[in-house]
Amino acid sequence: MDEREKVDPLKELGERLDKARQTRRQPVSEAPQTGAGSALALGWRIGLELVVAVVVGFFIGWAIDKWLGTRPWGMIVFFFLGVAAGMVNVYRAVTGLGMAIGYKDRRGGTATDWDEDED
């Protein structure tokens, strides 16, 4: 084999890494993160969480009423429990309490920043 035909595997790896770094530096579309798309998604999430919690609560109450024969008290109680659960879900979605650990909030901090208060 000729010296020119030999390929240096480290050089080839370096070139592949440089190419990957260049593609990573290119800006990613920010459409899902900001703007009207994000606001619409949050609106749908809030609406669906509230409606689903109420419907699930109502049907759990209906099933308990059918099982125990306590009509309509189970439906009434679980309807209001569903409303309360929906409100808690909406509150958590709006304030960001349901975010994953390490998720960066809008202020630039992370959810795990415990050392904010100075002694």
C-alpha positions as a Markdown table, in Angstrom:
| # | Residue | x | y | z |
|---|---|---|---|---|
| 1 | Met | 0.0 | 0.0 | 0.0 |
| 2 | Asp | 1.1 | 3.5 | -0.7 |
| 3 | Glu | 1.5 | 6.1 | 2.1 |
| 4 | Arg | -1.0 | 8.3 | 0.5 |
| 5 | Glu | -3.7 | 5.6 | 0.5 |
| 6 | Lys | -3.4 | 5.1 | 4.3 |
| 7 | Val | -6.1 | 7.0 | 6.2 |
| 8 | Asp | -5.3 | 8.3 | 9.6 |
| 9 | Pro | -8.2 | 7.3 | 11.8 |
| 10 | Leu | -7.6 | 10.1 | 14.3 |
| 11 | Lys | -7.6 | 12.7 | 11.6 |
| 12 | Glu | -10.8 | 11.3 | 10.2 |
| 13 | Leu | -12.3 | 11.3 | 13.7 |
| 14 | Gly | -11.2 | 14.9 | 14.2 |
| 15 | Glu | -12.9 | 15.9 | 11.0 |
| 16 | Arg | -16.1 | 14.2 | 11.9 |
| 17 | Leu | -16.1 | 15.9 | 15.3 |
| 18 | Asp | -15.5 | 19.3 | 13.8 |
| 19 | Lys | -18.4 | 18.7 | 11.4 |
| 20 | Ala | -20.7 | 17.7 | 14.2 |
| 21 | Arg | -19.7 | 20.8 | 16.3 |
| 22 | Gln | -20.5 | 23.0 | 13.3 |
| 23 | Thr | -23.9 | 21.6 | 12.9 |
| 24 | Arg | -24.6 | 21.9 | 16.6 |
| 25 | Arg | -23.6 | 25.5 | 16.7 |
| 26 | Gln | -26.3 | 26.4 | 14.1 |
| 27 | Pro | -29.3 | 28.0 | 15.7 |
| 28 | Val | -32.3 | 25.7 | 16.2 |
| 29 | Ser | -35.8 | 27.0 | 15.4 |
| 30 | Glu | -37.3 | 28.8 | 18.4 |
| 31 | Ala | -40.9 | 28.6 | 17.2 |
| 32 | Pro | -42.0 | 25.9 | 19.8 |
| 33 | Gln | -40.3 | 27.8 | 22.6 |
| 34 | Thr | -41.6 | 31.3 | 22.2 |
| 35 | Gly | -44.3 | 33.2 | 20.6 |
| 36 | Ala | -47.9 | 32.4 | 19.7 |
| 37 | Gly | -47.3 | 28.7 | 19.3 |
| 38 | Ser | -46.1 | 28.3 | 22.9 |
| 39 | Ala | -49.0 | 30.4 | 24.2 |
| 40 | Leu | -51.5 | 28.4 | 22.3 |
| 41 | Ala | -50.0 | 25.2 | 23.6 |
| 42 | Leu | -50.2 | 26.4 | 27.2 |
| 43 | Gly | -53.8 | 27.5 | 26.7 |
| 44 | Trp | -54.8 | 24.1 | 25.3 |
| 45 | Arg | -52.9 | 22.3 | 28.1 |
| 46 | Ile | -54.7 | 24.4 | 30.8 |
| 47 | Gly | -58.1 | 23.9 | 29.2 |
| 48 | Leu | -57.7 | 20.2 | 28.7 |
| 49 | Glu | -56.4 | 19.6 | 32.2 |
| 50 | Leu | -59.3 | 21.3 | 33.8 |
| 51 | Val | -62.0 | 19.6 | 31.6 |
| 52 | Val | -60.4 | 16.2 | 31.9 |
| 53 | Ala | -60.2 | 16.4 | 35.7 |
| 54 | Val | -63.8 | 17.4 | 36.0 |
| 55 | Val | -65.0 | 14.6 | 33.6 |
| 56 | Val | -62.9 | 12.0 | 35.4 |
| 57 | Gly | -64.2 | 13.1 | 38.8 |
| 58 | Phe | -67.8 | 13.0 | 37.5 |
| 59 | Phe | -67.4 | 9.5 | 36.1 |
| 60 | Ile | -65.8 | 8.2 | 39.2 |
| 61 | Gly | -68.7 | 9.5 | 41.2 |
| 62 | Trp | -71.2 | 8.0 | 38.8 |
| 63 | Ala | -69.4 | 4.6 | 39.1 |
| 64 | Ile | -69.4 | 4.8 | 42.9 |
| 65 | Asp | -73.1 | 5.7 | 42.9 |
| 66 | Lys | -74.0 | 2.8 | 40.6 |
| 67 | Trp | -71.9 | 0.4 | 42.8 |
| 68 | Leu | -73.2 | 1.6 | 46.2 |
| 69 | Gly | -76.6 | 2.9 | 45.1 |
| 70 | Thr | -76.1 | 6.4 | 46.7 |
| 71 | Arg | -77.4 | 8.4 | 43.9 |
| 72 | Pro | -76.5 | 11.5 | 43.3 |
| 73 | Trp | -74.2 | 12.1 | 46.2 |
| 74 | Gly | -71.1 | 10.4 | 44.8 |
| 75 | Met | -71.4 | 12.3 | 41.5 |
| 76 | Ile | -71.8 | 15.6 | 43.4 |
| 77 | Val | -68.8 | 15.0 | 45.7 |
| 78 | Phe | -66.5 | 13.7 | 43.0 |
| 79 | Phe | -67.6 | 16.4 | 40.6 |
| 80 | Phe | -66.3 | 19.0 | 43.1 |
| 81 | Leu | -63.2 | 17.0 | 43.8 |
| 82 | Gly | -62.5 | 16.9 | 40.0 |
| 83 | Val | -63.0 | 20.7 | 39.9 |
| 84 | Ala | -60.5 | 21.1 | 42.8 |
| 85 | Ala | -58.0 | 18.7 | 41.1 |
| 86 | Gly | -58.4 | 20.6 | 37.8 |
| 87 | Met | -57.8 | 23.9 | 39.5 |
| 88 | Val | -54.6 | 22.6 | 41.2 |
| 89 | Asn | -53.4 | 21.3 | 37.9 |
| 90 | Val | -54.0 | 24.6 | 36.3 |
| 91 | Tyr | -52.2 | 26.4 | 39.1 |
| 92 | Arg | -49.2 | 24.1 | 38.8 |
| 93 | Ala | -49.1 | 24.5 | 35.0 |
| 94 | Val | -49.2 | 28.3 | 35.2 |
| 95 | Thr | -46.7 | 28.7 | 38.0 |
| 96 | Gly | -44.3 | 26.0 | 36.7 |
| 97 | Leu | -44.4 | 23.8 | 39.7 |
| 98 | Gly | -44.9 | 20.7 | 37.6 |
| 99 | Met | -41.7 | 21.3 | 35.7 |
| 100 | Ala | -39.0 | 18.6 | 35.5 |
| 101 | Ile | -36.0 | 18.9 | 37.9 |
| 102 | Gly | -33.3 | 21.0 | 36.3 |
| 103 | Tyr | -35.7 | 22.8 | 34.0 |
| 104 | Lys | -34.7 | 26.4 | 33.5 |
| 105 | Asp | -37.3 | 28.9 | 34.4 |
| 106 | Arg | -37.8 | 32.3 | 32.7 |
| 107 | Arg | -35.6 | 34.1 | 35.2 |
| 108 | Gly | -32.6 | 32.1 | 34.1 |
| 109 | Gly | -32.3 | 29.9 | 37.2 |
| 110 | Thr | -32.9 | 26.2 | 37.5 |
| 111 | Ala | -35.5 | 24.4 | 39.5 |
| 112 | Thr | -32.8 | 23.0 | 41.7 |
| 113 | Asp | -31.2 | 26.4 | 42.8 |
| 114 | Trp | -31.4 | 26.1 | 46.6 |
| 115 | Asp | -28.7 | 28.5 | 47.4 |
| 116 | Glu | -30.5 | 31.7 | 46.4 |
| 117 | Asp | -30.9 | 33.1 | 49.9 |
| 118 | Glu | -27.7 | 34.5 | 51.3 |
| 119 | Asp | -26.7 | 34.1 | 54.9 |
